[in-house]
Structures are given as structure tokens and as C-alpha cells.
Amino acid sequence: MTVNTLAIVGTGIMGMGIAQIAAQAGIQVLLFDAKSGAAEQGRASLQGTLEKLAAKGKFTADELQATLNNLIVIQELSQIATAEIVVEAIIENLDIKKQLFAKLEEVVAADTILATNTSSLSVTAIAADCDHPERVVGFHFFNPVPLMKIVEIIPGISTQHSAVEALTDLAKRMGHLGVVAKDTPGFIVNHAGRAYGTESLKILGEGIADFEQIDRILREGAGFRMGPFELMDLTGVDVSHPVMESIYEQYYQEARYRPHPLTRQMLTGKKLGRKVGEGFYHYENGQKVSVVSAQEQSSKALASDASVTSVWIGADLVEDKKQLVDYLSNRGVLIDNNDKPNPNSLVLLTIYGEDTTNAAIRYQVEPKQAVAIDMLTELTKHRTLMPSIVTQERFVAQAYALFSKGLDNNVATQDVGSATLITESTGFVAQRVVAMVINLGCDIAMQGIATPEDIDNAVKLGLGYPHGPISWGDHLGASRILLILERIYALTGDPRYRPSPWLQRRAKLDMSLFTQQTTH
């Protein structure tokens, strides 16, 4: 269908963001808000933003005027009758949305598509009382709309395919990628995003590392733009925690989505994040104040005068051992190639989904000499080290001295950020978080919520992850991710770590995680 006129009901941040990209695409946009003066205020604010962008040369004066001409404030809901598509962007309340859709049906044409920008409510539930539920569809954008080039298109149980096609075409016309998702809790993006924060909170709650260390490991080592605790502070615990609880409850307390009591406590204590000056971090004048923890100070002191005699390497993967041997040999470190380590050798274990104690027992080496290193992340970016609970301090110091040095073999001057010591964990920080992100992406694919390609694109564009979960699994190796999850699940018995059948089958067949079921 050709869309000449689009109506926006609700002229807050999201509504005006959608209005902007539609108007810039040459579509006439009718702006309505039930609150007196809100639509005028929204248009005026957007005009100010567009004028600033034009002054910076983002578009011409003629383009600015054409866009402004497309933004028309209306005073009565009945005036939207000429619109081919109506997009609702009001409060996230099911009853209020249903009341609005009932009113819309009274004034729009029989073939007008009614779209909801809901982020958390069922499209089927919104459409349930409509006379024509077949034309109701989800159209979920992300803030800020002009910059987040992704929109989820969600058909309800009765939605006609033609409505989905019309919104997919409209999204493309407005410069966004439309990805189709089933009407399930969290759709794609909010669903896929459950692993990052909840697993990081679990790691923090277990005392494996402090929140700054976890943020650094996941930023520097895994490549996330922001650490999970920086992100929760930016979003606000008052926003992120209710979403965690909502997804968890909507999936009938599925262990994969389990929230953590800490964010509930922070919400109660009003430590909401950047907006109030304190969350996980402390903020002054809107800027994060970094404080070196006692744990970090202790780690840095270890690197000062440790002397390494030799290193014995036990590796789960041959390529990991070769990489470590090259890394250490280039620094003049003697490699202990004996079948059993020399009593004075640092025992370095490259393991997946396991703690150092269990790995030392499996390799039949002395746990007091053992330190594990995470090889899921690149050595040139970040090194995470994990002693056992009985590793002698001299061996911990040796390991930290080796890996807290920069590539020029000098101790890093900035934050010694190239290495982090964590306490013993079943699986490392990055291993646990990245494996859970990939596993959840595979589970979303298995449920048929979206295609693997759409899941990947939605996560990259909607969450800003360094890779989509499906391509990330292929990049790291599905068998390696499966090994991490199988070991953690076996050692903890926690069902949140059970590997998705989608991942299991493709890993065991040595196939890409994008591979879909053969049709007959």
C-alpha cells in the first residue's frame, strides 16, 4: 500500500521520534495527543532539534522546511480519519491502549492499519476487543528513534499478513530495518537482552568480581560498548529491574530470565543510577566517579616484584596452548614441557565453563600452583585470571605479573586494565555472559520468534552488541559455547545454563548456527 498520511497518537519522545523519520521520508504526519497543548509542544521541540541539525549541515533549508510542512497538529481524534496508518505511542497500560483502539475504530476507514509501539504488552491482547483485530500490529521502535535504525514488527494472533508487509515497507521507506517477531514477551530485542544484565548481576552476587571489574572485562575483553552496570546506571534501575521482573513472570519464572535481589534492593533504596547521582557508580555533575577498589589495589601490588621461574600449560584447545606459548616465549618466559609440572612452575590452565579447582583435578596437577586464564577473549585486549581457592600467593603474583604487562613488556600505567584477577568461579566472567547471550539467541530462534538473521540484526542494531548472538556463536565456535554451558550446568545444576537444543544440534553436526530445519 502507498502511505501518504500517517497519524501519531501520543507525542512524547517516542511518538515524536517516529514522526520525525516519517516526515523526513516525505509522509504527511498528523500529530494528536489527549493532553492539551502536548502535540504543539512536541512539534515545537522537534522543530528546534531539526533547526540545530540543519545549522550543522545535516540537511538543507529546503529539506528542513519540507519536513516541517509534513508535521501537522490536530485537535480532535476524528481528524485522523484520512490516515492510512495510525501509530499509537501512549502509556504502557493495556486497558488504556484498548480504550484508545476502540475509539480509533470508530473514526478510521475499514482498511486503516492500527499499529502499537508497545515494548512489553501483547499485541494480541491489545487487539482482543477490536472489531477488526486483523489490522492491529505491533510497530516497536527504540529510543532515540532517528538513530536506532531498527523496528520490530509484531503480528498478533489474528493480524493479516498484508498489514505486516505494509509496515515492513514503511520501515524501509523511513530508513529503518523492519524485523518480524512473534507476539511473545519481550519480542526479540528485550527478550535477547535478558542474558547480559541478569548473568552479570549473578556473577556480582557470587562475589566473583566487583561491578567495575565486570564492566571492564566485558568492555575490553568481550567488546561490549558499555559494561552491564554502566548500562543499568544509564537506563535507570527503576526502568531495568521492572523489565527483568516482567519478562521473568511472563515466561512463568523461566530460570534463564531470573532477576537478582540486588536491583530490587537498589530500587527500594532509590539508588537508581546516573539520574539521581548514585547507582552502582557514584556521579558528580553527571560524570562517573571511578574509585580504585581495595581488590584492584591489591592486584596491582602483586605485579611489582614477582619473578617467574617457568610456566606449565594445560589447555582444553590446542590453538589456545599455541597462542599462550607464543605469547610467553616472546616475553622470555621458560615453558615447562614436562608431563607433570615442576614444583616451582606456575601452572596455567586454559579452560571453559569450569573452575580452577576442578580443572586442576582433571589435569592431575597441584591446585596450589594453578591459575586459570580465559582464552575466549583476545590476549591483546584483556586477560582474566582465576586462581583456585588454595593457589599460593607467589603463583598468583607470577600470573598477574605476566599478564598485567602491556605488549612492550612494561607494567601498564593506566589502570593495569590489561588484566583482571577474579575469585574462583564456575566459568569466567566473559565466558558466562557471552555464552548466555548466544544461548538465549539460539533459544529465540528455536522458538521461531524470528529468523536467525533477524535476531542477529535486531540485537546488533537494538542493543549495540559487538555481534549478533547467532553470528557470535559461529565466530567463537558453537562447540566451544556448548562446552562452556554443559560444564557450568553439570557443576551447578542450575537450569538457567542448560544448552538450547538449537545450539546442541548444530554444534554436534559442526554446522552454522544460522542453519534452519530442512523442510520436506
N, C-alpha and C positions, 0 to 999 in steps of 0.2 A: 504494500500500500504506500501511497505517497503522503507524507506527513507535511502539511503546510502550517498547521496550528497545533501547538502543544499547550496544555494548561498545567500549571503547577499549583497545587493546594498545599499551603504551608511554606512560608517564605523565610524560614530560618536559614542557618548556614548551609544545610544540605539542599534545601529547596532552591536557594539562590545559586548554589554551585551548579546544579542541573540546569537551571535557567540560563546561566552564562554560556555553557557549552552548546546548548540548543540555539540560543540567539546568535552565537558566533557561527553556527552552521547554517544560518540563513532561515531559521524557523521562527515564525511568529509565536511568542510566548505570552500567555495570559497568566498574570500573577494574582492569586487570591489568597487571603488569609482571614480567618474568622475574627482575629483581633484587630480592632480598629486602628488604622494607621500603620500596621506592621508591613503590609505589602509595599507601601510608599517608602517606608524606612529601608526595607530590604533592597528596593531598586536604587535608592539614593546611595546606599553603602556600596553596592556593586558598581554603580557609575563612578564613584570615587576611585575604586580599585582599578577599573578599566582605564580611566584617565591617567593614572600613575603608570600603568603598563604602556600606554600609548606614548607617554612622555619619555619612556626608556627605549622607545623604538620597537616595541614588541609587535605593533601593528600600526597601520596608517590612520590618519584623521578620518578618512572616508570609511574605513573598516570600523572604527570606533563609532561613528555616527550610525552606520547601518546596524550595528549590534544594539545600540541604544534604542533605535527605532523599533526593533523587534520585541522590546520589553514593554508590555502594556499592562498596567494595573487595572484590575476590575473590582467593582464594589459588591457585586451580587454573584452568588454561586450560579445562578441561572445563566449568567453571561458566558459560561464555559461551553455552552451548547454547540458552538461551532468547532470545537477541538476534536481532532481525530483520536488523540491520545490524552488521557489525564493521568498525571503522576502525583500521587499522594505522598507528602513528606511531613507528616504531622507527628505528634507524640506517639511513643511506642506503647500504646494501650489498645488491646484487642477490641474492647467494647466501643471505644471512641472511633476507632477505624471503621468498624462495622456500621456504626451510625452514619458516618460520612459516606460510605459506599452506597448505603440505602438512599441517601439524598442525591448522590450523583446519578443514580439510575433514573431518578425522576426527571432529570433535565437533559441528559446526553442522548445522542442518537443510538439506535439499536446496535450499530456496528462499532461504536466507540470503545476503544480498549481502555480498561481501567487498570493502572499499574500502581503498585505499592512499593515504596522504598524501604520497607521494613527490613531490619537487620536480624531480628530474632523471633518474630512471630510467624506462625504457619500461614502460608498463602491460602491454603485450603480452608482454614478456619475463618480468615477474613472474608472469603468468598461464599461461605456456607449459606448465608441468608439472602444472597443476591438472587434476583430473578434470572440473571444470566451469568452464572459463575464461570461459564466457558470463556468469557472475555477478561477475566481477572487474572493478573500475572504479576509476579514479583520482579522488581527492577531495582536491584540493590547496588547503589553507588558507595564510594568510600571517600572520606574527607582527607584532604581537600579535593573536591571533585575534578577541577580542571587539571590537576597534577596526577591524580591516581587514575591511570588510563585503563581501568578495569571496571566492569559492571556484571553482576550476577543476574541472570535471567531465570526466574523460578516459576515453572508452571505448577498450578495447583492440581488436585486430582481430576478436576473437570475442565481444565484450560485447553482450548483448542490450539493445535499446532500453528495455525496461521497467526495467532497472537504472539507466539514465541518468535516466529520468523520476522514479524513486523518490528519487534523490539530489538532483535539481533541486527537488522538492517539499520534501524535508527541509531543504535550504539555506534556502529561503524561510521555512519554519517557524522556523528558528533565527535569522532576521533578516539573512540574507546573500543576496547575488545570486549565483546559480549560472550560470556561463558554460561552455558546452560547447566543448571543444577537441579537435582531433585528437591522437593519440598520437605527437607529434613532439618532437624535442629542445627543451626549454625551454617547451613548451606555448605559452601566449600571453604571460604576463607576463615570465617570464625570457627569453623569446625577444625580445620587443619592447624589453626593457631593454638589449639589447646595444649599441644605437647611441650612447646618451648617454655612457657611460664610455669606450668604445673610441675614438670620434671626438675626445673631449676630450683623451685621452691622446696621440693622434696630433698634435693641434694643439700640445700642450705639447712633444712630442718634436721638432717642427719649429721650436721657438723663436719661435712667433708671439706668445705672451704667457706670463706666468708663471701658476702654478696659481691664485693669489689673484685675478688679473685675469680669468681664465677663469670662475672661480666667480662673481665679481661680475657679469660680463656676462650670464651665464646666469640668475642670480637676478634682478637688477634689470631687465635688458633683455628676456629671454625668459619670465620669470615662474616658473621652477622654484623649488620650496620650498628646496632645498639645491643648492649647486654640486656638480659631479661629484666633486671632490676632497674636499670636506667629507663627501659621502656615502660615498666609499670609506674614509675615515678612520673614520666611524661604524660601517660594516658590518665593516671589517677587511679588509686586503689578503689575509689568509690565507683569507678567505671569497670575496671578489670575484674574485681572479685565477684560482683553480681553476675557477670557474664560466665565466669567459671562455674558458679553455683547453678546457673540456669541450664547450661549445656549438660552438666552432670546429672541434674534432676530430669531433664527432658529425655535423656538416654537411660533412665531408670537406674541411676547410680552405677553406670559402667565404670570399671576401675581405671580405664585409660584416661578419663577426664577428671579424676578425683582432685578437688581443690585442696588447699593446705590451710590449717588453722591460723597460720601466721597472718595471712592477709585479712582474715576476718577480724583478728585482734587489732591489726593496724587500722582497719575501718572503724572499729569501735572506739579506738583511741584517737581518731581523727588525724592520723599521720598518713595523709592522702597522697603525698608526693610534692612535685615542684610547685603546684598551685598554692600550697599552704606553707611552703618553705621547708618542709620536712616529710620524708617518706623513708625509703631505705637510705637515701643520702640526705645530707643537710644542704640547704641552699641559702645563699645570701645575694640579694639583688637579682634573683632569678638564675644565678650561676651556681653550679655544683661545687661544693667544697670537698676536696679529696683529702682524706686523712690516712696516713700510712698506719695500718693496724699493727698491733704487737706481733701478730703472726708473720706479717711481712718483714718487720724489722728483724725478727729472729732469723728468718730465712736469709736475709741479706748478710747478716753477720757470719753465717756458715761459710759463705764463699770466700772469705778473706784470706785464710791461711791453710786451706785443705790441700793435702798432697795425695795425688792418685798414684798407686803402685801399678795396678793393671786392672783390666775390665774383662769379665767373662760374660758372654751374651747368650741368653736363651730367648729364642724368637718363635712365635707361632707361625710367622710367614717368612719364607726365605728372603723375599725382597726387603723386608724390614731389617733383617740382620745385615744384609749387604749395605744398606743405607747407613746403618749405625757404624759399621766397621769403617766405611769411608769417612764418615763424619769425625770419628775419634782418631783414626790414623792421621788425618790431615792436621790434627792438633797434637801430634806426637805421643798419643796415648798407646801404651803397650796392650795388645789384645791377648788375653789368656785363652789359648786354644785347646787346653786340656779337656778331657772328657768330663772331669769334675773340677770345679773351680779351686784355685789356690786359696788357702785360708785368709790371705791378705788381699784377695781380689774383690773389687766391687762387682757384685752380681747384678747385671742389668737385664730385666725381663721385659720383652715387648709382648704384651698380652691384650686380649679382647674380652670384655664382659666378665672379668674375673678380678678378685682382689689379689694382693701380692702374697698373702699367706697361702692361699690355695694354689696359686701358680708355683710358688717355691716348692711346695709339697709335690706338685705334679712333675716339676723338673728335677726333683730329688736333690735340691740344693739347700744350703743353710739359710733359713729365713732371716737370721741376724745380719747377713751380708746383702740382702736383696732390696733393690729399689726397682719398681716398675716404671716404664715410660710409655706414654700414649703416642702411638705412631699413626693414629687416624688423622692427626693434624700434621702439617708440614713442619719439619725440623727448623727450617729457615724462618718460620713465622712465630712459632710458640712451642715450648716444651713443658708438658705437665708431668711431674714426678710424684710417685706414690710409694713411700716406704711401707713395710709391714709394721704391725704394732710392736715388733721386737727388734726392728733394724737398729743396729748400733749407730750412734750419732756420727762416728767418723765416716761411715759409709754413706750416710745421708749427706754429710758435708761434702764428700767427694763428688757425689752425683750432682749436687746443686752447683758446685764449683765448675764442673764440666759443662753444664747446660745453661748456666746463667750468664755465660760469656757471649759476646757478640761474635760475628763472623771474623772480626780482626783479632779474636782471642783475648780481648780485653773485657773486663767486667763491665757490663752495661752501666752507663751513667744515669740514664733516665729510667728510674723505677724498677731496674732489673726486670723489665717486662718481658724478657725473652723466656723466662722460666717461672713456673709456679709449683710450689710444694703443697700437696693436699694430704689430708689424712686418709687412712685406708678406706676404700670404697669398692663395692662390687661393680666394677666398671668405672672408668674415668668420667670426669665431668662432660667433656665433649662427646665421648662415646655414648653416654647415656642419653644426652639431649638430642644429638643428631640421629641416633638410631630410632628414638621415639618419634621424631619428626617424620622420618622416612617411613616407619612402620604405620603411622597414622595415615599418611598419604596413600599407602598401599591399601589400607583398610577402607578408605573412602572410595578408591577405585573398585574394590571388591564388592562394596555395597551398591555399585552402579550409580552413585550420586552424581558423578560426572565422568567424562572420559579422562584417561591418564594425561593427555595433552592439556585439557582444560584445567585439570587440577594443578599441573605444573605451572601453567601461565598465570592462573589466579593467585597462587601462593607467591610467585616471584613479584607480580605487579601489586598485589593487595597487601602483602606482608613485608616485601623488600628483602626476603631471604636471599642468600648468595646463589642458591639453586632452587628449582622446584624439587619437591620431595622425591618424585619419580626419577628425574634425571640425576639427582644427587645420589640415589641408591645405585644407579648404573655407574656413576663416576667412581664411587668408593668401592663398589663391588657388592652385589646382593648377598653373596655368600659370607662376606665379612660382617655385614649388618646382621644377617641371620645368626652368625656365631655369637655376636655380642648379646643379642636378645635371648637366645637359647640358654646361654650360660647364666645371665642375670636371672632369668625365670627359674632355672634349676636351683640356683643358690638361694634365692629369696622366696620363691613360691608365690610371689605377688602377681596376680593375673594381669596387671597393667602392662607387664613386659611380655606377655605371650605373643609370639610372632604371628603376623597376619598370614592366613593361607595364601593370599596373593603373593606375598614375599617368599614364603616357603617353596611353593611350586616352581617359581621362576628361578630362584637360587639353585634349587636342586637340578633343574634342567639346563642350567647355565644360559638362561635367556634374559633378554632385556626386560626390565620391569614395565615397559610400555606394552609388552605383548598381551594382546587380548585373547579371550576364548575363541577358538576356531568355531565358526558357525557351520551347521550341517543342514 
